[in-house]
């Protein structure tokens, strides 16, 4: 874990070892939440907002876990996480979909081209914005879903750079 602290993010392999990434068979069946929060800090909005009890916390300062079988992929946890550490992923019809918080301007629009970025900020290719919404009226932050060209990228894409009119 010391490497993570100096690097500033967890790798996909580290997240898999920690059992924080859902198995591909689940992701091919339905959209599910992925929580990449490992901080032991007092925080619980994700578990409070989850109406189906899919986000579990052993204590206020323990990192949350997702029960992927219970998760309905509603995306409320994505919108409420103050650490921007929750995403939803899905693979269907040969494409991947990643839902993520988006707090940049200008507001993205459906159809915009998106440069797909890894946790480290590396470019992974190009995708397309397929949904833009706010979970709570008046909230300045958006939640967006991007279509990624290769299904396996759902485990890698964690940010985007929007290309307006792209």
VMD Tcl script that builds the backbone (N, CA, C; Angstrom):
set m [mol new atoms 498]
animate dup $m
set s [atomselect $m all]
$s set {name element resname resid chain x y z} {
  {N N UNK 1 A 0.824 -1.190 0.000}
  {CA C UNK 1 A 0.000 0.000 0.000}
  {C C UNK 1 A 0.866 1.251 0.000}
  {N N UNK 2 A 2.082 1.164 0.448}
  {CA C UNK 2 A 2.964 2.329 0.479}
  {C C UNK 2 A 3.183 2.888 -0.928}
  {N N UNK 3 A 3.245 2.006 -1.922}
  {CA C UNK 3 A 3.405 2.462 -3.300}
  {C C UNK 3 A 2.227 3.318 -3.725}
  {N N UNK 4 A 1.035 2.909 -3.348}
  {CA C UNK 4 A -0.179 3.666 -3.676}
  {C C UNK 4 A -0.086 5.079 -3.115}
  {N N UNK 5 A 0.381 5.212 -1.905}
  {CA C UNK 5 A 0.453 6.527 -1.272}
  {C C UNK 5 A 1.397 7.456 -2.024}
  {N N UNK 6 A 2.535 6.959 -2.467}
  {CA C UNK 6 A 3.471 7.812 -3.193}
  {C C UNK 6 A 3.007 8.056 -4.627}
  {N N UNK 7 A 2.294 7.080 -5.223}
  {CA C UNK 7 A 1.806 7.186 -6.593}
  {C C UNK 7 A 0.542 8.044 -6.667}
  {N N UNK 8 A -0.321 7.927 -5.652}
  {CA C UNK 8 A -1.552 8.719 -5.607}
  {C C UNK 8 A -2.785 8.023 -6.155}
  {N N UNK 9 A -2.666 6.804 -6.606}
  {CA C UNK 9 A -3.813 6.045 -7.107}
  {C C UNK 9 A -3.487 4.555 -7.045}
  {N N UNK 10 A -4.543 3.756 -7.032}
  {CA C UNK 10 A -4.383 2.308 -7.066}
  {C C UNK 10 A -4.395 1.831 -8.516}
  {N N UNK 11 A -3.643 0.800 -8.812}
  {CA C UNK 11 A -3.658 0.209 -10.150}
  {C C UNK 11 A -4.824 -0.777 -10.239}
  {N N UNK 12 A -5.173 -1.149 -11.447}
  {CA C UNK 12 A -6.229 -2.136 -11.654}
  {C C UNK 12 A -5.873 -3.446 -10.969}
  {N N UNK 13 A -4.621 -3.864 -11.072}
  {CA C UNK 13 A -4.200 -5.109 -10.421}
  {C C UNK 13 A -4.353 -5.015 -8.900}
  {N N UNK 14 A -3.985 -3.881 -8.325}
  {CA C UNK 14 A -4.144 -3.704 -6.880}
  {C C UNK 14 A -5.616 -3.740 -6.484}
  {N N UNK 15 A -6.459 -3.105 -7.283}
  {CA C UNK 15 A -7.899 -3.122 -7.000}
  {C C UNK 15 A -8.458 -4.539 -7.102}
  {N N UNK 16 A -7.978 -5.318 -8.072}
  {CA C UNK 16 A -8.420 -6.717 -8.199}
  {C C UNK 16 A -7.976 -7.532 -6.990}
  {N N UNK 17 A -6.726 -7.342 -6.584}
  {CA C UNK 17 A -6.217 -8.066 -5.403}
  {C C UNK 17 A -7.036 -7.745 -4.158}
  {N N UNK 18 A -7.516 -6.521 -4.056}
  {CA C UNK 18 A -8.318 -6.101 -2.915}
  {C C UNK 18 A -9.796 -6.468 -3.081}
  {N N UNK 19 A -10.119 -7.132 -4.201}
  {CA C UNK 19 A -11.488 -7.545 -4.524}
  {C C UNK 19 A -12.448 -6.366 -4.588}
  {N N UNK 20 A -11.976 -5.262 -5.187}
  {CA C UNK 20 A -12.799 -4.065 -5.339}
  {C C UNK 20 A -13.375 -3.911 -6.744}
  {N N UNK 21 A -12.996 -4.798 -7.665}
  {CA C UNK 21 A -13.531 -4.760 -9.026}
  {C C UNK 21 A -14.457 -5.954 -9.239}
  {N N UNK 22 A -15.626 -5.716 -9.807}
  {CA C UNK 22 A -16.568 -6.822 -10.011}
  {C C UNK 22 A -16.083 -7.778 -11.091}
  {N N UNK 23 A -16.471 -9.048 -10.972}
  {CA C UNK 23 A -16.117 -10.012 -12.015}
  {C C UNK 23 A -16.801 -9.656 -13.336}
  {N N UNK 24 A -16.182 -10.035 -14.441}
  {CA C UNK 24 A -16.707 -9.677 -15.758}
  {C C UNK 24 A -18.094 -10.251 -15.997}
  {N N UNK 25 A -18.403 -11.430 -15.465}
  {CA C UNK 25 A -19.741 -12.002 -15.707}
  {C C UNK 25 A -20.835 -11.121 -15.111}
  {N N UNK 26 A -20.562 -10.462 -13.993}
  {CA C UNK 26 A -21.530 -9.548 -13.388}
  {C C UNK 26 A -21.677 -8.305 -14.264}
  {N N UNK 27 A -20.561 -7.759 -14.718}
  {CA C UNK 27 A -20.558 -6.534 -15.532}
  {C C UNK 27 A -21.229 -6.770 -16.887}
  {N N UNK 28 A -21.205 -7.999 -17.360}
  {CA C UNK 28 A -21.884 -8.321 -18.626}
  {C C UNK 28 A -23.393 -8.509 -18.421}
  {N N UNK 29 A -23.805 -8.769 -17.192}
  {CA C UNK 29 A -25.236 -8.945 -16.883}
  {C C UNK 29 A -25.954 -7.641 -16.594}
  {N N UNK 30 A -25.229 -6.698 -15.939}
  {CA C UNK 30 A -25.895 -5.466 -15.509}
  {C C UNK 30 A -24.874 -4.396 -15.147}
  {N N UNK 31 A -25.364 -3.164 -15.049}
  {CA C UNK 31 A -24.528 -2.049 -14.597}
  {C C UNK 31 A -24.384 -2.179 -13.076}
  {N N UNK 32 A -23.136 -2.032 -12.589}
  {CA C UNK 32 A -22.884 -2.115 -11.154}
  {C C UNK 32 A -21.900 -1.039 -10.711}
  {N N UNK 33 A -21.993 -0.697 -9.452}
  {CA C UNK 33 A -21.093 0.292 -8.867}
  {C C UNK 33 A -19.730 -0.320 -8.581}
  {N N UNK 34 A -18.703 0.509 -8.744}
  {CA C UNK 34 A -17.331 0.162 -8.384}
  {C C UNK 34 A -16.856 1.278 -7.467}
  {N N UNK 35 A -16.471 0.909 -6.250}
  {CA C UNK 35 A -16.008 1.914 -5.296}
  {C C UNK 35 A -14.510 1.752 -5.118}
  {N N UNK 36 A -13.752 2.775 -5.526}
  {CA C UNK 36 A -12.297 2.729 -5.459}
  {C C UNK 36 A -11.782 3.547 -4.282}
  {N N UNK 37 A -12.496 3.491 -3.196}
  {CA C UNK 37 A -12.143 4.222 -1.983}
  {C C UNK 37 A -11.512 3.251 -0.988}
  {N N UNK 38 A -10.299 3.538 -0.600}
  {CA C UNK 38 A -9.629 2.702 0.401}
  {C C UNK 38 A -9.224 3.519 1.627}
  {N N UNK 39 A -9.649 4.773 1.637}
  {CA C UNK 39 A -9.296 5.669 2.739}
  {C C UNK 39 A -10.067 5.302 4.007}
  {N N UNK 40 A -9.395 5.273 5.117}
  {CA C UNK 40 A -10.060 5.041 6.398}
  {C C UNK 40 A -10.346 6.394 7.020}
  {N N UNK 41 A -11.431 7.008 6.513}
  {CA C UNK 41 A -11.840 8.333 6.957}
  {C C UNK 41 A -13.332 8.278 7.307}
  {N N UNK 42 A -13.795 9.182 8.150}
  {CA C UNK 42 A -15.223 9.170 8.482}
  {C C UNK 42 A -16.063 9.687 7.316}
  {N N UNK 43 A -16.719 8.755 6.632}
  {CA C UNK 43 A -17.496 9.106 5.446}
  {C C UNK 43 A -18.506 7.988 5.218}
  {N N UNK 44 A -19.754 8.340 4.928}
  {CA C UNK 44 A -20.728 7.286 4.652}
  {C C UNK 44 A -21.888 7.679 3.731}
  {N N UNK 45 A -21.802 8.776 2.970}
  {CA C UNK 45 A -22.954 9.115 2.139}
  {C C UNK 45 A -23.345 8.011 1.155}
  {N N UNK 46 A -22.389 7.260 0.649}
  {CA C UNK 46 A -22.714 6.217 -0.326}
  {C C UNK 46 A -23.578 5.127 0.294}
  {N N UNK 47 A -23.247 4.721 1.498}
  {CA C UNK 47 A -24.035 3.658 2.132}
  {C C UNK 47 A -25.397 4.178 2.576}
  {N N UNK 48 A -25.475 5.439 2.943}
  {CA C UNK 48 A -26.755 6.018 3.359}
  {C C UNK 48 A -27.700 6.154 2.166}
  {N N UNK 49 A -27.187 6.558 1.011}
  {CA C UNK 49 A -28.049 6.799 -0.154}
  {C C UNK 49 A -28.474 5.516 -0.861}
  {N N UNK 50 A -27.761 4.423 -0.642}
  {CA C UNK 50 A -28.074 3.163 -1.328}
  {C C UNK 50 A -29.367 2.573 -0.768}
  {N N UNK 51 A -30.408 2.626 -1.569}
  {CA C UNK 51 A -31.744 2.180 -1.134}
  {C C UNK 51 A -31.908 0.666 -1.138}
  {N N UNK 52 A -30.970 -0.063 -1.736}
  {CA C UNK 52 A -31.095 -1.516 -1.779}
  {C C UNK 52 A -30.102 -2.219 -0.849}
  {N N UNK 53 A -29.327 -1.437 -0.092}
  {CA C UNK 53 A -28.383 -2.036 0.856}
  {C C UNK 53 A -27.206 -2.731 0.203}
  {N N UNK 54 A -26.829 -2.291 -1.002}
  {CA C UNK 54 A -25.714 -2.932 -1.710}
  {C C UNK 54 A -24.355 -2.392 -1.290}
  {N N UNK 55 A -24.323 -1.237 -0.623}
  {CA C UNK 55 A -23.050 -0.658 -0.178}
  {C C UNK 55 A -22.931 -0.883 1.316}
  {N N UNK 56 A -21.898 -1.617 1.673}
  {CA C UNK 56 A -21.719 -2.048 3.050}
  {C C UNK 56 A -20.526 -1.351 3.692}
  {N N UNK 57 A -20.704 -0.970 4.953}
  {CA C UNK 57 A -19.608 -0.371 5.725}
  {C C UNK 57 A -19.595 -1.044 7.087}
  {N N UNK 58 A -18.417 -1.480 7.510}
  {CA C UNK 58 A -18.285 -2.120 8.823}
  {C C UNK 58 A -18.191 -1.097 9.945}
  {N N UNK 59 A -17.976 0.157 9.584}
  {CA C UNK 59 A -17.890 1.244 10.542}
  {C C UNK 59 A -17.721 2.541 9.785}
  {N N UNK 60 A -17.973 3.649 10.448}
  {CA C UNK 60 A -17.915 4.948 9.794}
  {C C UNK 60 A -16.588 5.205 9.093}
  {N N UNK 61 A -15.487 4.750 9.673}
  {CA C UNK 61 A -14.161 5.020 9.100}
  {C C UNK 61 A -13.636 3.869 8.237}
  {N N UNK 62 A -14.419 2.834 8.038}
  {CA C UNK 62 A -13.985 1.712 7.198}
  {C C UNK 62 A -14.377 1.978 5.746}
  {N N UNK 63 A -13.543 1.597 4.803}
  {CA C UNK 63 A -13.901 1.784 3.389}
  {C C UNK 63 A -15.155 0.975 3.024}
  {N N UNK 64 A -15.965 1.487 2.124}
  {CA C UNK 64 A -17.182 0.771 1.716}
  {C C UNK 64 A -16.869 -0.395 0.787}
  {N N UNK 65 A -17.783 -1.341 0.748}
  {CA C UNK 65 A -17.713 -2.485 -0.165}
  {C C UNK 65 A -19.050 -2.587 -0.884}
  {N N UNK 66 A -19.032 -3.129 -2.092}
  {CA C UNK 66 A -20.270 -3.282 -2.863}
  {C C UNK 66 A -20.646 -4.761 -2.945}
  {N N UNK 67 A -21.901 -5.053 -2.671}
  {CA C UNK 67 A -22.463 -6.374 -2.935}
  {C C UNK 67 A -23.033 -6.276 -4.350}
  {N N UNK 68 A -22.284 -6.771 -5.343}
  {CA C UNK 68 A -22.655 -6.588 -6.742}
  {C C UNK 68 A -23.947 -7.310 -7.105}
  {N N UNK 69 A -24.295 -8.351 -6.387}
  {CA C UNK 69 A -25.557 -9.027 -6.675}
  {C C UNK 69 A -26.743 -8.159 -6.264}
  {N N UNK 70 A -26.612 -7.404 -5.196}
  {CA C UNK 70 A -27.685 -6.517 -4.744}
  {C C UNK 70 A -27.740 -5.213 -5.537}
  {N N UNK 71 A -26.597 -4.751 -6.031}
  {CA C UNK 71 A -26.503 -3.457 -6.708}
  {C C UNK 71 A -27.404 -3.430 -7.938}
  {N N UNK 72 A -28.182 -2.338 -8.061}
  {CA C UNK 72 A -29.077 -2.173 -9.212}
  {C C UNK 72 A -28.542 -1.139 -10.198}
  {N N UNK 73 A -27.351 -0.599 -9.940}
  {CA C UNK 73 A -26.734 0.345 -10.869}
  {C C UNK 73 A -27.472 1.663 -10.991}
  {N N UNK 74 A -28.100 2.121 -9.917}
  {CA C UNK 74 A -28.902 3.357 -9.963}
  {C C UNK 74 A -28.051 4.623 -10.111}
  {N N UNK 75 A -26.794 4.573 -9.739}
  {CA C UNK 75 A -25.821 5.653 -9.896}
  {C C UNK 75 A -25.926 6.762 -8.855}
  {N N UNK 76 A -26.791 6.607 -7.872}
  {CA C UNK 76 A -26.904 7.626 -6.822}
  {C C UNK 76 A -25.583 7.757 -6.061}
  {N N UNK 77 A -24.889 6.649 -5.845}
  {CA C UNK 77 A -23.620 6.679 -5.106}
  {C C UNK 77 A -22.553 7.452 -5.885}
  {N N UNK 78 A -22.590 7.365 -7.218}
  {CA C UNK 78 A -21.635 8.108 -8.057}
  {C C UNK 78 A -21.805 9.599 -7.807}
  {N N UNK 79 A -23.061 10.028 -7.775}
  {CA C UNK 79 A -23.363 11.448 -7.622}
  {C C UNK 79 A -23.022 11.971 -6.231}
  {N N UNK 80 A -23.151 11.132 -5.207}
  {CA C UNK 80 A -23.031 11.638 -3.835}
  {C C UNK 80 A -21.618 11.542 -3.264}
  {N N UNK 81 A -20.742 10.762 -3.846}
  {CA C UNK 81 A -19.412 10.551 -3.271}
  {C C UNK 81 A -18.573 11.831 -3.291}
  {N N UNK 82 A -18.225 12.364 -2.117}
  {CA C UNK 82 A -17.423 13.592 -2.092}
  {C C UNK 82 A -15.988 13.378 -2.577}
  {N N UNK 83 A -15.533 12.140 -2.586}
  {CA C UNK 83 A -14.176 11.841 -3.032}
  {C C UNK 83 A -14.078 11.489 -4.504}
  {N N UNK 84 A -15.208 11.528 -5.230}
  {CA C UNK 84 A -15.247 11.185 -6.660}
  {C C UNK 84 A -14.629 9.811 -6.914}
  {N N UNK 85 A -14.907 8.868 -6.000}
  {CA C UNK 85 A -14.266 7.555 -6.040}
  {C C UNK 85 A -15.206 6.426 -6.437}
  {N N UNK 86 A -16.404 6.775 -6.912}
  {CA C UNK 86 A -17.364 5.736 -7.284}
  {C C UNK 86 A -17.725 5.885 -8.760}
  {N N UNK 87 A -17.794 4.742 -9.434}
  {CA C UNK 87 A -18.101 4.665 -10.849}
  {C C UNK 87 A -19.101 3.539 -11.036}
  {N N UNK 88 A -19.795 3.524 -12.144}
  {CA C UNK 88 A -20.600 2.367 -12.534}
  {C C UNK 88 A -20.047 1.882 -13.854}
  {N N UNK 89 A -20.011 0.558 -14.013}
  {CA C UNK 89 A -19.496 -0.008 -15.255}
  {C C UNK 89 A -20.459 -1.069 -15.780}
  {N N UNK 90 A -20.432 -1.232 -17.087}
  {CA C UNK 90 A -21.255 -2.239 -17.734}
  {C C UNK 90 A -20.657 -2.576 -19.091}
  {N N UNK 91 A -20.819 -3.827 -19.485}
  {CA C UNK 91 A -20.441 -4.277 -20.820}
  {C C UNK 91 A -21.701 -4.839 -21.459}
  {N N UNK 92 A -22.074 -4.268 -22.626}
  {CA C UNK 92 A -23.222 -4.819 -23.355}
  {C C UNK 92 A -23.057 -4.532 -24.839}
  {N N UNK 93 A -23.544 -5.449 -25.630}
  {CA C UNK 93 A -23.506 -5.308 -27.089}
  {C C UNK 93 A -22.097 -5.028 -27.612}
  {N N UNK 94 A -21.091 -5.640 -26.983}
  {CA C UNK 94 A -19.718 -5.509 -27.455}
  {C C UNK 94 A -19.026 -4.207 -27.103}
  {N N UNK 95 A -19.693 -3.354 -26.315}
  {CA C UNK 95 A -19.100 -2.076 -25.918}
  {C C UNK 95 A -19.111 -1.956 -24.399}
  {N N UNK 96 A -18.247 -1.069 -23.913}
  {CA C UNK 96 A -18.207 -0.803 -22.487}
  {C C UNK 96 A -18.818 0.553 -22.184}
  {N N UNK 97 A -19.346 0.677 -20.972}
  {CA C UNK 97 A -19.942 1.928 -20.519}
  {C C UNK 97 A -19.433 2.228 -19.120}
  {N N UNK 98 A -18.946 3.448 -18.939}
  {CA C UNK 98 A -18.448 3.882 -17.633}
  {C C UNK 98 A -19.220 5.137 -17.241}
  {N N UNK 99 A -19.814 5.101 -16.065}
  {CA C UNK 99 A -20.516 6.262 -15.510}
  {C C UNK 99 A -19.614 6.841 -14.441}
  {N N UNK 100 A -19.429 8.168 -14.482}
  {CA C UNK 100 A -18.478 8.811 -13.580}
  {C C UNK 100 A -18.948 10.215 -13.205}
  {N N UNK 101 A -18.420 10.738 -12.105}
  {CA C UNK 101 A -18.712 12.132 -11.774}
  {C C UNK 101 A -17.967 13.039 -12.747}
  {N N UNK 102 A -18.552 14.203 -13.026}
  {CA C UNK 102 A -17.897 15.148 -13.927}
  {C C UNK 102 A -18.125 16.546 -13.389}
  {N N UNK 103 A -17.051 17.196 -12.961}
  {CA C UNK 103 A -17.157 18.504 -12.318}
  {C C UNK 103 A -16.368 19.586 -13.043}
  {N N UNK 104 A -16.303 19.491 -14.359}
  {CA C UNK 104 A -15.549 20.458 -15.151}
  {C C UNK 104 A -16.506 21.270 -16.008}
  {N N UNK 105 A -16.019 22.390 -16.509}
  {CA C UNK 105 A -16.771 23.195 -17.458}
  {C C UNK 105 A -16.009 23.204 -18.773}
  {N N UNK 106 A -16.662 23.317 -19.882}
  {CA C UNK 106 A -18.093 23.464 -20.032}
  {C C UNK 106 A -18.808 22.126 -19.820}
  {N N UNK 107 A -20.107 22.211 -19.619}
  {CA C UNK 107 A -20.929 21.015 -19.429}
  {C C UNK 107 A -20.835 20.150 -20.684}
  {N N UNK 108 A -20.595 18.873 -20.516}
  {CA C UNK 108 A -20.577 17.997 -21.689}
  {C C UNK 108 A -21.998 17.789 -22.217}
  {N N UNK 109 A -22.097 17.382 -23.459}
  {CA C UNK 109 A -23.386 17.104 -24.087}
  {C C UNK 109 A -23.369 15.695 -24.665}
  {N N UNK 110 A -24.526 15.107 -24.729}
  {CA C UNK 110 A -24.660 13.800 -25.360}
  {C C UNK 110 A -24.108 13.899 -26.776}
  {N N UNK 111 A -23.263 12.944 -27.142}
  {CA C UNK 111 A -22.664 12.927 -28.463}
  {C C UNK 111 A -21.265 13.511 -28.526}
  {N N UNK 112 A -20.860 14.257 -27.481}
  {CA C UNK 112 A -19.501 14.812 -27.470}
  {C C UNK 112 A -18.469 13.690 -27.504}
  {N N UNK 113 A -17.376 13.958 -28.187}
  {CA C UNK 113 A -16.241 13.040 -28.169}
  {C C UNK 113 A -15.541 13.194 -26.824}
  {N N UNK 114 A -15.035 12.094 -26.301}
  {CA C UNK 114 A -14.348 12.114 -25.015}
  {C C UNK 114 A -13.008 11.392 -25.140}
  {N N UNK 115 A -11.944 12.068 -24.765}
  {CA C UNK 115 A -10.646 11.416 -24.678}
  {C C UNK 115 A -10.673 10.646 -23.358}
  {N N UNK 116 A -10.498 9.346 -23.438}
  {CA C UNK 116 A -10.587 8.471 -22.272}
  {C C UNK 116 A -9.268 8.474 -21.515}
  {N N UNK 117 A -9.348 8.650 -20.197}
  {CA C UNK 117 A -8.147 8.742 -19.374}
  {C C UNK 117 A -8.132 7.668 -18.299}
  {N N UNK 118 A -6.946 7.166 -18.008}
  {CA C UNK 118 A -6.761 6.172 -16.951}
  {C C UNK 118 A -6.688 6.860 -15.588}
  {N N UNK 119 A -6.551 6.077 -14.549}
  {CA C UNK 119 A -6.380 6.624 -13.200}
  {C C UNK 119 A -5.139 7.506 -13.115}
  {N N UNK 120 A -4.134 7.205 -13.937}
  {CA C UNK 120 A -2.882 7.968 -13.942}
  {C C UNK 120 A -2.933 9.155 -14.900}
  {N N UNK 121 A -4.074 9.336 -15.580}
  {CA C UNK 121 A -4.198 10.444 -16.520}
  {C C UNK 121 A -3.682 10.132 -17.915}
  {N N UNK 122 A -3.359 8.872 -18.179}
  {CA C UNK 122 A -2.863 8.479 -19.499}
  {C C UNK 122 A -4.029 8.312 -20.464}
  {N N UNK 123 A -3.828 8.720 -21.712}
  {CA C UNK 123 A -4.861 8.571 -22.731}
  {C C UNK 123 A -5.010 7.105 -23.119}
  {N N UNK 124 A -6.276 6.650 -23.155}
  {CA C UNK 124 A -6.579 5.254 -23.480}
  {C C UNK 124 A -7.340 5.112 -24.797}
  {N N UNK 125 A -7.620 6.226 -25.452}
  {CA C UNK 125 A -8.376 6.184 -26.697}
  {C C UNK 125 A -9.486 7.207 -26.665}
  {N N UNK 126 A -10.450 7.021 -27.572}
  {CA C UNK 126 A -11.572 7.947 -27.660}
  {C C UNK 126 A -12.878 7.218 -27.437}
  {N N UNK 127 A -13.780 7.903 -26.762}
  {CA C UNK 127 A -15.117 7.384 -26.538}
  {C C UNK 127 A -16.128 8.449 -26.869}
  {N N UNK 128 A -17.360 8.200 -26.454}
  {CA C UNK 128 A -18.443 9.131 -26.761}
  {C C UNK 128 A -19.334 9.281 -25.530}
  {N N UNK 129 A -19.728 10.512 -25.239}
  {CA C UNK 129 A -20.665 10.770 -24.146}
  {C C UNK 129 A -22.050 10.305 -24.597}
  {N N UNK 130 A -22.652 9.409 -23.808}
  {CA C UNK 130 A -23.974 8.901 -24.177}
  {C C UNK 130 A -25.065 9.355 -23.208}
  {N N UNK 131 A -24.663 9.929 -22.078}
  {CA C UNK 131 A -25.647 10.418 -21.117}
  {C C UNK 131 A -25.007 11.474 -20.231}
  {N N UNK 132 A -25.757 12.526 -19.930}
  {CA C UNK 132 A -25.321 13.599 -19.032}
  {C C UNK 132 A -26.513 13.924 -18.149}
  {N N UNK 133 A -26.321 13.885 -16.842}
  {CA C UNK 133 A -27.442 14.192 -15.963}
  {C C UNK 133 A -26.957 14.660 -14.600}
  {N N UNK 134 A -27.869 15.224 -13.857}
  {CA C UNK 134 A -27.657 15.583 -12.456}
  {C C UNK 134 A -28.590 14.719 -11.642}
  {N N UNK 135 A -28.107 14.202 -10.540}
  {CA C UNK 135 A -28.963 13.380 -9.690}
  {C C UNK 135 A -29.829 14.249 -8.787}
  {N N UNK 136 A -29.315 15.418 -8.448}
  {CA C UNK 136 A -30.035 16.312 -7.545}
  {C C UNK 136 A -30.149 17.668 -8.229}
  {N N UNK 137 A -31.361 18.183 -8.306}
  {CA C UNK 137 A -31.574 19.493 -8.921}
  {C C UNK 137 A -30.754 20.554 -8.205}
  {N N UNK 138 A -30.086 21.393 -8.969}
  {CA C UNK 138 A -29.290 22.468 -8.393}
  {C C UNK 138 A -27.858 22.075 -8.073}
  {N N UNK 139 A -27.562 20.780 -8.099}
  {CA C UNK 139 A -26.190 20.331 -7.844}
  {C C UNK 139 A -25.336 20.780 -9.020}
  {N N UNK 140 A -24.201 21.442 -8.762}
  {CA C UNK 140 A -23.367 21.904 -9.875}
  {C C UNK 140 A -22.640 20.768 -10.591}
  {N N UNK 141 A -22.552 19.609 -9.965}
  {CA C UNK 141 A -21.818 18.490 -10.559}
  {C C UNK 141 A -22.735 17.653 -11.452}
  {N N UNK 142 A -22.147 17.096 -12.477}
  {CA C UNK 142 A -22.862 16.210 -13.386}
  {C C UNK 142 A -22.362 14.790 -13.188}
  {N N UNK 143 A -23.157 13.865 -13.645}
  {CA C UNK 143 A -22.766 12.474 -13.770}
  {C C UNK 143 A -22.892 12.180 -15.256}
  {N N UNK 144 A -21.850 11.587 -15.824}
  {CA C UNK 144 A -21.881 11.284 -17.254}
  {C C UNK 144 A -21.605 9.803 -17.481}
  {N N UNK 145 A -22.117 9.310 -18.571}
  {CA C UNK 145 A -21.793 7.956 -19.001}
  {C C UNK 145 A -21.118 8.070 -20.356}
  {N N UNK 146 A -19.987 7.399 -20.474}
  {CA C UNK 146 A -19.267 7.376 -21.744}
  {C C UNK 146 A -19.221 5.953 -22.279}
  {N N UNK 147 A -19.360 5.873 -23.594}
  {CA C UNK 147 A -19.220 4.594 -24.276}
  {C C UNK 147 A -17.750 4.438 -24.628}
  {N N UNK 148 A -17.181 3.292 -24.285}
  {CA C UNK 148 A -15.774 3.039 -24.589}
  {C C UNK 148 A -15.710 1.940 -25.656}
  {N N UNK 149 A -14.789 2.050 -26.608}
  {CA C UNK 149 A -14.791 1.153 -27.764}
  {C C UNK 149 A -14.424 -0.301 -27.457}
  {N N UNK 150 A -13.634 -0.520 -26.429}
  {CA C UNK 150 A -13.228 -1.884 -26.077}
  {C C UNK 150 A -13.770 -2.206 -24.686}
  {N N UNK 151 A -14.528 -3.273 -24.538}
  {CA C UNK 151 A -15.173 -3.594 -23.260}
  {C C UNK 151 A -14.227 -3.647 -22.061}
  {N N UNK 152 A -13.026 -4.144 -22.273}
  {CA C UNK 152 A -12.088 -4.277 -21.139}
  {C C UNK 152 A -11.681 -2.922 -20.554}
  {N N UNK 153 A -11.907 -1.847 -21.295}
  {CA C UNK 153 A -11.555 -0.513 -20.800}
  {C C UNK 153 A -12.442 -0.047 -19.651}
  {N N UNK 154 A -13.573 -0.739 -19.402}
  {CA C UNK 154 A -14.416 -0.313 -18.280}
  {C C UNK 154 A -13.668 -0.401 -16.953}
  {N N UNK 155 A -12.662 -1.255 -16.896}
  {CA C UNK 155 A -11.869 -1.401 -15.676}
  {C C UNK 155 A -10.751 -0.367 -15.578}
  {N N UNK 156 A -10.516 0.376 -16.651}
  {CA C UNK 156 A -9.397 1.314 -16.712}
  {C C UNK 156 A -9.803 2.790 -16.773}
  {N N UNK 157 A -10.849 3.113 -17.533}
  {CA C UNK 157 A -11.248 4.507 -17.748}
  {C C UNK 157 A -11.845 5.071 -16.460}
  {N N UNK 158 A -11.261 6.188 -15.985}
  {CA C UNK 158 A -11.770 6.804 -14.756}
  {C C UNK 158 A -11.922 8.319 -14.868}
  {N N UNK 159 A -11.622 8.861 -16.035}
  {CA C UNK 159 A -11.816 10.297 -16.278}
  {C C UNK 159 A -11.862 10.507 -17.780}
  {N N UNK 160 A -12.306 11.687 -18.180}
  {CA C UNK 160 A -12.356 12.014 -19.605}
  {C C UNK 160 A -11.983 13.469 -19.795}
  {N N UNK 161 A -11.564 13.759 -21.011}
  {CA C UNK 161 A -11.400 15.140 -21.458}
  {C C UNK 161 A -12.364 15.310 -22.616}
  {N N UNK 162 A -13.311 16.204 -22.452}
  {CA C UNK 162 A -14.359 16.390 -23.442}
  {C C UNK 162 A -13.842 17.223 -24.611}
  {N N UNK 163 A -14.186 16.804 -25.825}
  {CA C UNK 163 A -13.877 17.543 -27.033}
  {C C UNK 163 A -15.226 18.030 -27.563}
  {N N UNK 164 A -15.541 19.292 -27.336}
  {CA C UNK 164 A -16.840 19.845 -27.739}
  {C C UNK 164 A -17.003 19.786 -29.253}
  {N N UNK 165 A -18.188 19.347 -29.642}
  {CA C UNK 165 A -18.503 19.282 -31.064}
  {C C UNK 165 A -17.776 18.175 -31.788}
  {N N UNK 166 A -17.129 17.270 -31.010}
  {CA C UNK 166 A -16.328 16.221 -31.618}
  {C C UNK 166 A -17.066 15.142 -32.188}
}
mol reanalyze $m
mol bondsrecalc $m
mol representation Tube
mol addrep $m
